[in-house]
Amino acid sequence: FIRLSPGGPRRDQPSWGLLLKPTPGFAVAAAFYLVYLIGLVALAVLPGVREVAVMGAVGRGALFGVVADATYDLTNLSTLANWPVNITIIDMIWGTALSGLVAMLAAKAVLHFT
């Protein structure tokens, strides 16, 4: 999402140069985030709710986040010339933390309202 924000292209342009489109594909991004949320709910939130274990949801969510971001970032690092290592590291940390946080909040909400 951050790359789609107005500041994203200014920040990323020096690292990515010609790889960036002038305008992000918002429909494709929306499709990705929908699939991502479905995966996060199915693989992290629901198991945590079933076990009544919010920390289980956090752990699974963090694992889901790092695996998803590692798939993207490490593939790019291995196949694209001049792919920045710092973007890979930041992305993987961000994906881990955010996915764990979202899984925790979702599991807490479900457990609170059921």
Secondary structure, DSSP 4 states (H G I P E B T S, - for coil): -GGGSTHHHHHHHHHHGGGS-SS--HHHHHHHHHHHHHHHIIIIIHHHHHTT-HHHHHHHHHHHHHHHHHHHHHHHHHHSTT--HHHHHHHHHHHHHHHHHHHHHHHHHHHHH-
